[in-house]
């Protein structure tokens, strides 16, 4: 899931950049919370090897911890952005789409990192 996470982060940044170039700052900010979970997961993959020997937690436990931290951070960012959306139907659609993508991506990462017996 490392490759997929890198691709999601890059695509999110490119889409936000294109919106910024068109002068649509609100749209650019609305796209960014989608990339929070993959970014935190990538940071967790890098840091878990360094944190594992220092604590009683295993590398797998650190990865799951970073995954849930990224999920919480992404949900908070989506909530903050959705607060600025005026229409209730647009706000609801934004939360369903971004939250649904974040939840499904978290489930896919969780399925990939936890070994199946």
Secondary structure, 3 states (H helix, E strand, C coil): CHHHHHHHHHHHHHHHHHHHHCCCHHHHHHHHHHHHHHHHHHHHHHHHHHHHCCCCCCHHHHHHHHHHHHHHHHHHHHHHHHHCCCCHHHHHHHHHHHHHHHHHHHHHHHHHHCCCC
